[in-house]
Amino acid sequence: MKKSSLRLYHYILLVSFLSFVLAIAATTWSSYKINTRNLKEETLETNRVYAEKLAQTTGTYLTTTIQTMAYSAKELAGFMDDEEEIQLETYRLMNQMNTFNSIVVTNAAGKILSASPEKLNLENQILNTEGGQQALSEKKVIISDPYLSLTGRHVIFISIPIFDDNQTYLGLVGGSIYLKEANVLYELLGEHFYEDSSYVFVVDRKGEIIYHQDEKRILDDVNKNDVVRKVLNGENGASEVTNTQGVDMLAGYASIPLSNWGIISQRETDVSLRPAKKMLLIMLLAMLPLVLISLIVLYFISKKIARPLNQLAYYAEISTDRNQEVDLLQIDTYYYEAFQLKKALLFSFAFLHNQMNHYIEKSTTDSLTKLHNRRAFEEVASKLLKSQVPFSIVLLDIDNFKKINDTYGHNVGDETLLFLANQMKDGTRLQDECCRYGGEEFIMLLPETGVQEAWIIADRLRKNLSEQVGPTGGIITISAGISTFPQDAANLVDLILEADKRLYKAKSEGKNRVIVEA
């Protein structure tokens, strides 16, 4: 064999140095990933809490506003024919509240009796806008969708109906929030807890922005945003999202049930992760001197390590069989010592793996039926439980199996068990597990299978058996009980217990049946 000019310590030095560098890289990268994950989680939680706080504050403010307007509507009901009193009440309401940019009072026909501020010149006009007509026709408390008002502004209209003591509809009192001008939403939401890229925006029930720090975004349709869709479904929470402008965001969201609005508090992902990136750069710069020193130290250590390894290679050569097999001759070895050590180790590992595979198969396979045994079943089921994958189990056994053994002998009993095992394998899918649980008890584990589909599979097996002649020369029947995760139980012990109860019920009700309810 041609000797390589490379010495063993060269390879030790290379491998050691690569291992050292890779270990540092893995540690640094892991630290960076953990740091970014923590930053994301902290930002998401902060945004979630903040969105919920703002939603609660805004909801409370709207409730108070409606209550104040309801009181004013009750007062107005007493003097709807007095123009001066109506104007005074309109001005009082406008001055008392800072919710609205303007307030109007109309009669039942929609004629504006009073408006504040006066410069709008809305008196005696008909409130024929989208929000006004909705309020007049529905005669109830309304928080409208955005629409174009009589003054040409995009507004949200909050209105309260006016009824007299006989519940006769007299008109309404309503306030407008000008969406593209300074309004109450700016006062409630304008001050945010960050001074960087974080911001809050509010959407109405259709997914249109009704508040945003950038006025140009008002009335933008952002319904395709995943977070917006969630909040419009009444959900509260936090998640990573790519917004409608293609920017990755960490968003918290909360709904306002009273108005069917949603509040989203979000921050750019890149900005949130800047501290982690800065820390990564600092760590890399700090490690450079350590890498250089390590290279020098590894050089001397590798030369020292090579000496005993040469001796180990010698003992490996004289203690193993010199007969070389064809496959081993094809293995490329770079130096003498590696060839001898690899030869001995490959021989040992091959033997060990063969033995391990043999014992693993024996420990997980039933020797008679060649199905998985109870241990293998519990391992597979535990993995499904851990990953929260739904599944069903069918616990079954052979009816009157003791009688078969007593009448025909244990050999026929074994043939009957094998017959059932083959029928189980033929009647299930590739992803299903068929197991011998013990004695004449068997289990079918059916991943991602609901109770109805599991019943179909089990009952098909039962029918197939009842239509065939078994090893006894007669018909073999089975009884089965089915349980499903997570509907019936949250752990394997209780799941098997539920299936066993249903198996017992199948037995008690006459056998040869499949039961899905205890």
C-alpha positions in Angstrom: 0.0 0.0 0.0 1.3 3.4 -1.0 2.1 5.6 1.9 0.6 9.1 2.1 2.9 12.1 2.6 0.3 13.5 5.1 0.9 12.6 8.7 -1.8 11.7 11.2 -1.2 14.9 13.2 -2.1 16.9 10.1 -5.5 15.4 10.0 -5.9 15.7 13.8 -5.0 19.3 13.6 -7.5 19.9 10.7 -10.3 18.0 12.3 -9.7 19.6 15.8 -9.6 23.1 14.4 -12.7 22.5 12.3 -14.5 21.1 15.3 -13.4 24.0 17.4 -14.5 26.6 14.8 -17.8 24.7 14.1 -18.5 24.5 17.8 -18.0 28.2 18.3 -20.1 28.9 15.2 -22.9 26.6 16.4 -22.8 28.1 19.9 -22.8 31.7 18.5 -25.5 30.9 16.1 -27.6 29.2 18.7 -27.2 32.2 21.0 -28.2 34.5 18.2 -31.3 32.3 17.4 -32.3 32.1 21.1 -31.8 35.9 21.4 -33.9 36.6 18.3 -36.6 34.2 19.5 -36.7 35.9 22.9 -36.8 39.3 21.3 -39.7 38.2 19.0 -41.6 36.7 21.9 -41.1 39.8 24.1 -42.1 42.1 21.3 -45.2 40.0 20.4 -46.3 39.8 24.0 -45.7 43.6 24.6 -47.8 44.4 21.4 -50.5 42.0 22.4 -50.9 43.5 25.9 -50.7 47.0 24.5 -53.3 46.3 21.9 -55.7 44.7 24.4 -55.2 47.7 26.7 -55.9 50.2 23.9 -59.0 48.1 22.9 -60.3 48.1 26.4 -59.7 51.9 26.8 -61.3 52.7 23.4 -64.2 50.4 24.1 -64.8 52.0 27.5 -64.5 55.5 26.0 -67.1 54.6 23.3 -69.4 53.1 25.9 -69.2 56.3 28.0 -69.8 58.4 24.9 -72.9 56.4 24.0 -74.2 56.7 27.5 -73.7 60.5 27.5 -75.4 60.8 24.1 -78.3 58.5 25.4 -78.8 60.9 28.3 -78.8 63.9 25.9 -81.4 62.0 23.7 -83.6 61.6 26.7 -83.4 65.3 27.4 -84.0 66.2 23.8 -87.2 64.1 23.7 -88.8 66.7 26.1 -88.4 69.7 23.8 -88.1 68.6 20.2 -90.4 71.5 19.2 -88.2 74.1 20.9 -85.5 75.2 18.4 -83.6 77.2 21.0 -83.4 74.4 23.6 -82.3 72.0 20.9 -79.4 74.3 19.9 -78.4 74.8 23.5 -78.4 71.0 24.1 -76.3 70.5 20.9 -73.8 73.1 22.0 -73.6 71.7 25.5 -73.0 68.2 24.2 -70.3 69.4 21.8 -68.5 71.3 24.5 -68.9 68.6 27.1 -67.4 65.9 24.9 -64.2 65.8 22.9 -65.3 62.7 21.0 -66.7 64.3 17.9 -65.7 66.8 15.4 -69.3 67.7 14.8 -72.8 66.9 16.3 -76.2 67.1 14.7 -79.8 66.7 15.9 -82.5 65.6 13.4 -86.2 65.0 13.4 -87.8 61.7 12.4 -87.7 62.7 8.7 -83.9 63.3 8.8 -84.2 67.1 8.8 -81.2 68.6 10.7 -82.7 70.8 13.5 -79.3 71.8 15.0 -75.6 71.3 14.2 -72.4 72.2 16.0 -70.1 73.9 15.1 -72.4 76.4 13.5 -70.0 77.2 10.6 -71.0 73.9 9.0 -74.4 75.5 8.0 -76.2 72.2 8.1 -79.5 73.3 9.7 -82.6 72.4 7.7 -80.7 70.1 5.4 -81.8 66.5 5.1 -79.4 63.9 6.5 -79.4 61.7 3.4 -75.9 60.3 3.8 -75.1 56.6 4.1 -74.6 56.6 7.8 -77.5 59.0 8.5 -80.0 57.0 6.4 -78.9 53.8 8.2 -79.5 55.4 11.6 -82.9 56.9 10.6 -84.1 53.6 9.2 -82.8 51.2 11.9 -83.8 53.6 14.8 -81.1 52.2 17.1 -77.6 52.9 18.4 -75.4 52.9 15.3 -71.6 53.1 14.9 -71.4 53.5 11.1 -68.8 52.3 8.6 -66.8 55.2 7.0 -68.7 57.2 4.5 -68.7 60.7 2.8 -70.6 63.2 4.9 -72.7 66.3 3.8 -69.5 68.4 4.3 -67.5 66.2 1.9 -65.4 64.6 4.7 -64.9 60.9 5.4 -66.5 60.3 8.7 -67.7 57.7 11.2 -71.2 58.5 12.5 -72.3 57.5 16.0 -76.0 58.1 16.6 -78.6 57.6 19.3 -82.3 57.5 18.5 -84.7 59.9 20.3 -88.0 58.4 21.5 -90.7 60.0 23.6 -92.4 58.3 26.6 -94.7 56.5 24.2 -91.7 55.1 22.3 -92.6 57.3 19.3 -89.5 57.9 17.2 -88.7 61.6 17.2 -85.3 61.7 15.5 -81.7 61.2 16.4 -78.7 62.9 18.0 -75.4 61.9 16.3 -71.7 62.8 16.2 -69.2 62.6 13.4 -65.5 61.6 13.7 -63.6 63.2 10.9 -61.2 60.4 9.8 -58.6 62.5 8.0 -58.5 65.3 10.5 -57.5 65.5 14.2 -60.0 63.4 16.1 -60.5 61.5 19.3 -58.6 58.4 18.0 -55.5 60.5 17.7 -55.9 61.5 21.4 -56.5 57.9 22.5 -53.9 56.2 20.3 -51.5 58.8 19.1 -48.9 58.4 21.9 -47.2 55.0 21.6 -44.7 53.3 23.8 -41.9 53.2 21.2 -40.3 56.0 19.3 -39.0 53.8 16.5 -40.9 51.8 13.9 -43.7 50.8 16.2 -47.2 52.1 15.6 -50.9 51.4 16.1 -53.7 51.4 13.6 -57.4 50.7 13.8 -59.6 48.9 11.2 -63.4 48.9 11.0 -65.4 45.7 10.5 -64.7 45.6 6.8 -60.9 45.8 7.2 -60.5 49.5 6.2 -58.1 51.6 8.2 -59.9 54.3 10.2 -56.9 55.4 12.2 -53.2 55.4 11.3 -50.3 57.6 12.2 -49.8 58.1 8.4 -52.9 60.0 7.3 -52.4 58.8 3.7 -53.2 55.2 4.9 -56.7 56.2 6.2 -59.4 54.2 4.4 -56.8 51.7 2.9 -58.3 48.3 2.6 -56.0 45.9 4.5 -58.5 43.0 4.7 -55.9 40.6 3.2 -53.6 41.1 6.1 -53.6 37.9 8.2 -53.7 39.7 11.5 -56.5 42.0 10.3 -58.6 38.9 9.4 -58.0 37.4 12.8 -59.0 40.5 14.7 -62.1 41.0 12.5 -63.1 37.4 13.6 -63.1 38.7 17.2 -59.7 37.1 18.1 -57.1 38.6 20.4 -53.5 37.6 20.3 -50.1 38.2 18.6 -48.3 36.8 15.6 -45.6 37.4 13.0 -47.1 38.8 9.8 -46.1 40.4 6.5 -48.2 43.5 6.1 -49.9 44.6 2.9 -46.8 46.7 2.0 -44.6 43.6 2.2 -42.9 44.5 5.5 -42.4 41.8 8.1 -44.0 42.8 11.4 -44.5 41.5 14.9 -48.1 42.4 15.7 -50.4 42.2 18.7 -54.1 42.6 18.0 -57.4 43.0 19.9 -61.0 43.5 19.0 -63.5 46.1 20.2 -66.8 44.2 20.3 -68.9 47.3 20.8 -67.9 48.8 17.5 -66.6 45.7 15.7 -63.3 47.5 15.3 -59.9 46.0 15.6 -56.7 47.5 17.1 -53.3 46.3 15.8 -50.0 47.3 17.5 -47.0 46.3 15.5 -43.3 46.8 15.1 -40.9 45.9 12.2 -39.3 42.6 12.8 -35.9 43.9 11.5 -35.9 46.7 14.1 -36.9 44.3 16.9 -34.0 42.1 16.0 -31.3 44.7 15.7 -30.0 44.2 19.3 -29.4 40.5 18.5 -27.5 41.3 15.3 -25.4 43.8 17.1 -24.6 41.2 19.8 -23.7 38.6 17.2 -21.1 41.0 15.7 -19.6 41.8 19.1 -19.3 38.0 19.9 -17.6 37.3 16.6 -15.0 40.1 17.0 -14.3 38.9 20.6 -13.7 35.3 19.4 -11.1 36.1 16.8 -8.1 36.2 19.2 -9.4 33.0 20.8 -9.5 31.2 17.4 -5.9 32.2 16.6 -4.6 31.1 20.0 -6.5 27.8 19.7 -4.9 27.1 16.3 -1.4 27.3 17.8 -2.4 25.1 20.8 -4.1 22.5 18.6 -0.9 22.2 16.5 1.2 21.0 19.5 -1.6 18.9 21.0 -2.2 17.1 17.7 1.4 16.1 17.3 1.3 14.6 20.8 -1.9 12.8 20.2 -0.5 11.2 17.0 2.1 9.2 18.8 -0.2 6.9 20.8 -2.6 6.6 17.9 0.3 5.2 15.8 0.7 2.6 18.5 -3.0 1.8 18.5 -2.9 1.4 14.7 -0.1 -1.2 15.1 -2.1 -3.2 17.7 -5.1 -3.1 15.4 -3.0 -4.5 12.6 -1.7 -7.5 14.4 -5.0 -8.3 16.2 -7.4 -8.5 13.3 -7.8 -10.8 10.4 -5.6 -9.8 7.4 -8.0 -11.2 4.8 -9.5 -8.2 3.1 -13.0 -8.2 1.6 -13.9 -6.6 -1.7 -16.0 -3.8 -0.2 -13.3 -2.8 2.3 -10.7 -2.7 -0.5 -12.8 0.1 -2.2 -12.7 2.3 0.9 -10.2 5.2 0.3 -7.7 5.6 3.2 -5.5 8.6 3.4 -2.8 7.2 5.6 -1.5 3.9 7.0 -2.9 4.1 10.6 -6.3 5.1 9.4 -6.5 2.1 7.1 -5.8 -0.4 9.9 -8.1 1.3 12.5 -10.9 1.7 10.0 -10.7 -2.0 9.1 -11.0 -3.1 12.7 -13.7 -0.5 13.6 -15.8 -1.3 10.6 -15.7 -5.0 11.4 -16.7 -4.3 15.0 -19.5 -1.9 14.1 -20.9 -4.2 11.4 -21.1 -7.0 14.0 -22.6 -4.7 16.6 -25.2 -3.2 14.2 -26.3 -6.7 13.1 -26.7 -7.7 16.7 -28.5 -4.5 17.6 -30.9 -4.8 14.7 -31.6 -8.4 15.6 -32.4 -7.6 19.2 -34.4 -4.5 18.3 -36.6 -6.5 16.0 -37.1 -9.2 18.7 -38.0 -6.6 21.3 -40.6 -4.8 19.1 -42.1 -7.6 17.1 -44.4 -10.4 18.1 -42.7 -13.7 17.3 -45.9 -15.5 16.2 -47.9 -12.9 14.2 -44.9 -10.7 13.1 -47.0 -7.7 14.1 -45.6 -5.0 16.4 -45.9 -5.8 20.0 -47.2 -3.8 22.9 -43.9 -2.0 23.5 -43.7 -0.9 19.8 -47.4 0.3 20.0 -46.7 2.4 23.1 -43.7 4.0 21.4 -45.6 5.0 18.3 -48.6 6.2 20.3 -46.4 8.3 22.6 -44.9 10.0 19.6 -48.3 10.9 18.2 -49.4 12.2 21.6 -46.3 14.3 22.0 -46.8 15.9 18.6 -50.5 16.3 19.2 -51.5 14.3 16.1 -55.1 13.1 16.4 -55.6 9.3 16.1 -57.9 6.5 16.9 -57.2 3.1 18.4 -59.2 -0.1 17.9 -58.9 -2.6 20.7 -60.1 -6.0 19.6 -60.0 -9.6 20.6 -61.3 -12.9 19.3 -64.6 -14.0 20.6 -64.5 -17.3 22.5 -60.8 -17.7 22.0 -60.4 -19.9 25.1 -62.9 -22.3 23.7 -60.9 -22.5 20.5 -57.8 -23.5 22.4 -59.7 -25.9 24.6 -61.5 -27.5 21.6 -58.8 -27.6 18.9 -55.6 -27.2 20.8 -53.0 -24.4 21.0 -51.6 -25.0 17.5 -55.0 -24.1 16.0 -55.2 -21.2 18.5 -51.9 -19.9 17.2 -53.1 -20.4 13.6 -56.2 -18.4 14.5 -54.1 -15.5 15.9 -51.9 -15.5 12.8 -55.1 -15.6 10.6 -56.5 -12.6 12.4 -53.1 -10.7 12.1 -53.0 -11.2 8.3 -56.6 -10.0 8.0 -55.7 -6.9 10.0 -52.7 -6.1 7.8 -54.7 -6.6 4.6 -57.5 -4.4 5.9 -55.5 -1.4 7.0 -53.6 1.4 5.3 -49.8 1.9 5.0 -49.7 4.5 7.8 -51.7 2.3 10.2 -50.1 0.2 12.9 -51.3 -3.3 13.6 -50.1 -4.7 17.0 -50.6 -7.7 19.2 -51.3 -6.3 22.6 -51.3 -9.5 24.5 -52.9 -13.0 24.3 -55.8 -12.7 21.9 -56.0 -8.9 22.3 -54.9 -6.8 19.3 -54.8 -3.1 18.6 -55.0 -1.1 15.4 -53.5 2.4 15.7 -54.9 4.7 13.0 -53.1 8.1 12.7 -55.2 11.2 11.7 -58.4 9.1 11.8 -61.6 10.2 13.3 -64.1 7.9 15.1 -66.3 7.4 12.1 -63.5 6.4 9.8 -62.0 4.1 12.5 -65.4 2.4 12.9 -65.6 1.8 9.1 -62.1 0.2 9.1 -62.8 -2.0 12.2 -66.3 -3.0 11.1 -64.9 -3.9 7.6 -62.4 -6.2 9.3 -65.2 -7.8 11.4 -67.3 -8.4 8.4 -64.4 -9.9 6.4 -63.7 -12.3 9.2 -67.4 -13.3 9.6 -67.5 -14.1 5.8 -64.4 -16.5 5.8 -63.7 -19.9 7.1 -61.0 -19.7 9.7 -58.3 -22.3 10.9 -61.0 -24.0 13.1 -63.1 -24.8 10.0 -65.7 -22.3 11.1 -66.3 -18.6 11.4 -64.1 -16.5 13.6 -65.7 -13.4 15.1 -64.2 -10.4 16.9 -65.4 -7.7 19.2 -63.9 -4.2 19.2 -63.9 -1.0 21.1 -62.8 2.4 19.6 -61.4 5.5 21.3 -60.1 8.7 19.8 -57.5 11.2 20.8 -58.0 13.9 21.8 -61.8 13.6 22.1 -61.9 10.6 24.5 -58.7 11.1 26.5 -55.6 13.1 26.7 -53.1 10.3 27.6 -52.5 6.8 26.4 -53.6 5.0 29.6 -57.0 6.6 29.7 -57.3 6.2 25.9 -56.8 2.4 26.2 -59.1 2.3 29.2 -61.9 3.9 27.2 -61.3 1.5 24.3 -61.3 -1.4 26.8 -64.7 -0.2 28.2 -66.2 -0.2 24.8 -64.7 -3.6 24.0 -66.3 -4.9 27.2 -69.6 -3.4 26.1 -69.3 -5.1 22.8 -68.8 -8.4 24.6 -71.7 -7.8 26.9 -74.1 -6.9 24.1 -73.6 -10.2 22.3 -70.0 -10.0 20.7 -69.2 -9.8 17.0 -69.6 -6.0 17.0 -67.7 -2.7 17.1 -68.6 -0.1 19.8 -67.6 3.6 19.7 -69.4 4.8 22.8 -69.2 3.5 26.3 
